[in-house]
Amino acid sequence: MQLALFSPTVSYTPSVSADPTALYVRDPNGVFVPADIGRVLDAARQIAHQVLPERIDMSKPQQVKEFFAMKLNSTLEHEVFAMAMLDAQYRLIEYVEPFRGTLTQASVYPREVVKMALAANAAAVIIAHNHPSGMLEPSAADLSLTKHLRTALSLVDIRLLDHILVAGNKTLSFAESGQL
């Protein structure tokens, strides 16, 4: 999806009457359509991913929380479980969102988490998920999952460094709050 500000000097083929003050995105068929907030944020995430350095330093807690707040923003209407797989110097190897759920839960499979971390040759992992409700309080299931993943990853010598909870524009670090 590409962002474009309508310009009368450039030839566009919008699917609706062109508004010279509107922001447009190119849909998968190449047609420019008016951008709603979801499309703009999706395009912004894609652009941010392209311009971020390849090996982001994930050793600074504040930077980690900002990273996940950007990725798991408040416009998501369902829970998303994400992973940042890191090298031995805690630089980002790969970011993935392997599990999506409903408004109140996402099913996460420890076996799959371990497989993905091994496939990326990760030395460490930071996991994160969002709460679309805006509540920044971890549930009992969140705490239980964190313990299970920490144990499963440790069996193959991969450290679980943190679990970040994103709610609205706020974040909670399980490590900083003593819950990891």
Secondary structure as UniProt FT lines:
FT   STRAND          2..5
FT   TURN            8..9
FT   TURN            20..21
FT   STRAND          23..26
FT   TURN            28..29
FT   STRAND          32..34
FT   HELIX           37..51
FT   TURN            54..55
FT   HELIX           61..71
FT   TURN            74..75
FT   STRAND          80..86
FT   TURN            88..89
FT   STRAND          91..100
FT   HELIX           110..119
FT   TURN            120..121
FT   STRAND          124..130
FT   TURN            132..133
FT   HELIX           140..154
FT   TURN            155..157
FT   STRAND          159..167
FT   TURN            168..169
FT   STRAND          170..173
FT   TURN            174..178
//
